[in-house]
Amino acid sequence: MSNKQTFILAAFSAAAISLASCSSDDYNPIYLVEAETQTALEGNQLQISIFNNEGEKYLIRGGKGNYTVSITDKSIADFRYDGDTLTYLPVSAGTTESIIADRSGNSYQLSVNVGNPQSIFTVTGIDATVIGGELTQNQTQALQNEITQNSPVKIGGRFELTYADKELSSGDIKIYPEATGGYSVGIFEQSRKYNENTGAGQVCIKATMAGTSAQTYTFFVTYLQQKTYRFQEDVTNQYKGTYPALEEAYRIYELKVEQ
């Protein structure tokens, strides 16, 4: 997809397309596939970044062909269809409906949602890395347990980032400590940091939470594989006083992308 979100990956299946389509007995239901990847759009929901000036490009499949396209509210989203590629373009934030039909009574209804891009990370695991040549084995194990047990976000909790600019460099963050319940809010900046020794680059997220304490977090982000990531939080200063021999300590969140 062309909305340039750094973290958001899409893996679609055509299996559920029929739920959003109506078709005659003689033709397969109408559905959409991404123009670039040829993967099918799942269901009838399309998210478009408000910053995506190029639009989302699809090819229409199924039905009898000779398609017509309409959209309910062109103040929210518009489209271009040249007989081959269908492009949905954002206009303003909101949700509208689009209908694709052919001449034989087949139709496909699509909900088009225009808004700021988001990255939603759900915690699937928590671990800790401790480095300190003078630490005993018992101290190392105790500190690892302490770091994981004191994690402000538990398994099932999540980080929700809503980007405020096209470059995906800043925005609002919500941190949910548990799978259900309340959340804390703040702002974040996202940048790319480079290792002085190796030159390797890594995405860095710096979050400042609202409230009198103004709690701050710094996460270094590692992409693992499709839809899975790792946040590494440096917690050395939090534990250095208790463990003087500590050199480095990190809390590690294993994450999957929900959206």
C-alpha positions in Angstrom: 0.0 0.0 0.0 1.2 3.5 -0.6 0.5 5.4 2.6 4.2 5.1 3.6 3.5 3.9 7.1 6.7 2.5 8.4 5.3 -0.2 10.6 2.0 -1.3 9.1 2.2 -4.4 6.9 -0.9 -5.9 5.1 -1.5 -9.6 4.4 -4.9 -10.0 2.8 -7.0 -13.0 1.7 -9.8 -13.2 -0.8 -11.7 -15.8 1.2 -14.0 -13.4 3.0 -14.8 -11.2 -0.1 -18.2 -12.8 -0.7 -19.6 -11.4 2.6 -19.5 -7.8 1.1 -20.6 -8.7 -2.4 -23.8 -9.5 -4.1 -23.7 -11.6 -7.3 -25.8 -13.6 -9.8 -25.4 -17.3 -9.9 -23.4 -17.2 -13.1 -20.4 -15.1 -12.0 -18.0 -14.9 -9.0 -18.5 -12.1 -6.5 -16.8 -8.7 -7.3 -13.7 -8.0 -5.2 -10.6 -5.9 -5.2 -6.9 -6.7 -5.4 -4.1 -4.3 -4.8 -2.6 -3.1 -8.1 1.0 -3.6 -7.0 0.9 -6.8 -5.0 -2.1 -8.5 -6.5 -3.3 -9.4 -3.0 -7.0 -9.3 -2.3 -8.6 -6.7 -0.1 -10.2 -8.6 2.8 -13.9 -7.9 3.6 -15.3 -4.4 2.8 -13.2 -2.0 4.9 -10.6 0.3 3.3 -8.3 2.6 5.4 -6.7 5.5 3.6 -4.2 7.9 5.2 -5.2 11.5 5.0 -1.6 12.2 3.8 -1.7 9.7 0.9 -1.8 12.0 -2.1 -1.2 9.2 -4.6 -4.3 7.3 -3.3 -4.8 3.5 -2.9 -4.8 1.7 -6.2 -6.8 -1.5 -6.9 -7.9 -3.8 -9.7 -11.5 -5.0 -9.9 -12.0 -8.7 -10.2 -15.0 -11.0 -10.4 -18.5 -10.2 -11.8 -19.1 -9.9 -15.5 -16.8 -6.9 -16.2 -17.9 -3.5 -17.6 -17.9 -2.1 -14.1 -19.4 1.1 -12.7 -18.1 2.8 -9.6 -19.8 5.3 -7.3 -19.0 7.0 -4.0 -21.5 8.5 -1.6 -19.7 11.5 -0.2 -16.9 13.0 -2.3 -16.1 15.5 0.4 -14.5 12.6 2.2 -13.0 10.5 -0.6 -13.0 10.5 -4.4 -11.9 7.9 -7.0 -10.5 7.6 -10.5 -11.2 4.6 -12.7 -9.7 4.3 -16.1 -11.2 0.9 -17.0 -8.2 -0.9 -15.5 -7.0 0.7 -12.2 -9.3 2.0 -9.6 -7.7 4.7 -7.3 -9.4 5.9 -4.1 -8.2 9.4 -3.0 -8.5 11.0 0.4 -10.2 14.3 0.7 -11.0 14.8 4.4 -11.3 12.7 7.5 -14.4 10.6 7.8 -16.1 7.5 6.4 -18.1 7.1 3.2 -19.4 4.2 1.1 -18.4 3.1 -2.4 -20.3 0.7 -4.7 -18.8 -1.2 -7.5 -21.3 -2.9 -9.9 -21.5 -4.6 -13.3 -24.3 -4.7 -15.8 -25.6 -8.1 -14.6 -26.6 -7.2 -11.1 -23.4 -8.0 -9.3 -22.3 -5.4 -6.7 -19.7 -4.9 -4.0 -20.1 -2.3 -1.2 -16.9 -0.9 0.3 -16.6 1.3 3.5 -13.9 3.9 2.9 -12.4 5.4 6.0 -10.0 8.4 5.7 -7.9 9.4 8.7 -4.5 9.8 10.2 -2.3 6.7 9.8 -1.9 4.5 12.9 0.4 1.8 14.1 -1.1 -0.5 16.8 1.3 -2.9 18.6 0.0 -5.6 20.9 2.4 -7.1 23.4 2.8 -10.9 23.0 5.9 -11.4 25.2 8.2 -9.5 27.7 11.8 -10.3 28.3 14.9 -8.6 29.7 18.6 -8.3 28.8 21.1 -7.6 31.6 24.8 -6.9 31.0 27.3 -6.5 33.9 30.6 -8.4 34.2 30.7 -8.1 38.0 27.1 -9.2 38.5 26.6 -12.6 40.0 24.4 -15.1 38.3 21.8 -14.7 41.1 21.9 -10.9 40.7 21.5 -11.2 36.9 18.5 -13.5 37.3 16.9 -11.4 40.0 17.3 -8.3 37.9 15.8 -9.9 34.8 12.8 -11.0 36.8 12.4 -7.5 38.3 12.5 -5.8 35.0 9.9 -8.1 33.4 7.6 -8.0 36.5 7.8 -4.2 36.7 6.8 -3.8 33.1 4.2 -1.0 32.8 2.6 -2.8 29.9 1.6 -6.5 30.4 1.0 -9.2 27.8 -2.1 -8.3 25.9 -1.6 -4.6 26.5 -0.8 -2.4 23.5 0.8 0.8 22.2 -1.3 2.8 19.8 0.5 5.5 17.7 -1.5 8.0 15.6 0.7 10.0 13.3 0.2 13.7 12.9 2.3 14.3 9.7 3.0 12.8 6.4 6.6 11.9 7.3 5.4 9.8 10.3 7.7 11.6 12.6 5.4 12.6 15.4 1.9 12.2 16.8 -0.2 11.0 19.8 0.4 7.8 21.7 -2.0 5.7 23.9 -0.5 3.0 26.2 -2.9 0.3 27.4 -1.3 -1.5 30.4 -3.7 -4.5 30.0 -5.8 -6.1 27.3 -8.8 -4.3 28.7 -9.3 -1.2 30.8 -8.0 2.3 30.7 -5.0 3.8 29.0 -2.5 6.7 29.4 -2.0 9.3 26.7 1.0 11.3 25.5 2.9 12.5 22.5 5.8 10.9 20.6 8.5 11.6 18.2 9.8 9.0 15.8 13.2 9.2 14.1 16.0 7.0 12.8 19.1 6.7 14.9 22.5 5.4 13.7 25.1 3.4 15.6 28.3 5.4 15.9 30.4 2.2 15.5 28.5 0.2 12.9 26.5 2.9 11.1 23.5 0.7 11.3 20.2 2.5 11.5 17.2 1.8 13.8 13.9 3.5 14.3 13.6 5.2 17.7 10.3 6.3 19.4 10.5 8.8 22.2 7.2 9.2 24.1 6.3 11.7 26.8 3.1 10.9 28.7 0.6 13.5 30.0 0.3 14.1 33.7 2.4 15.8 36.5 5.1 13.1 36.3 5.5 13.5 32.5 6.8 9.9 32.3 9.1 9.3 29.3 9.9 6.2 27.3 12.5 5.5 24.6 11.9 2.5 22.4 14.3 1.2 19.8 12.2 -0.7 17.2 13.3 -3.9 15.4 11.3 -5.5 12.6 11.4 -9.3 13.0 9.1 -10.7 10.4 5.7 -10.1 8.9 3.5 -8.3 11.4 5.9 -8.8 14.3 8.3 -6.3 15.9 10.4 -5.8 19.0 10.5 -2.7 21.3 13.7 -2.4 23.3 13.6 0.0 26.2 16.8 1.1 28.0 16.1 0.8 31.8 19.8 0.9 32.9 19.3 4.2 35.0 16.3 2.8 36.8 18.3 -0.1 38.3 21.9 1.2 38.4 21.5 2.4 42.0 20.3 -1.0 43.3 22.9 -2.9 41.2 26.1 -0.8 41.0 27.8 -3.4 38.9 25.1 -3.1 36.2 26.4 -1.8 32.8 23.3 -2.1 30.6 19.7 -3.3 31.1 16.9 -3.5 28.6 13.2 -4.4 28.8 12.1 -6.1 25.6 8.6 -6.2 24.3 7.6 -8.7 21.6 4.8 -7.3 19.5 2.4 -8.0 16.7 0.9 -5.4 14.5 -2.9 -5.2 14.8 -3.5 -2.6 12.2 
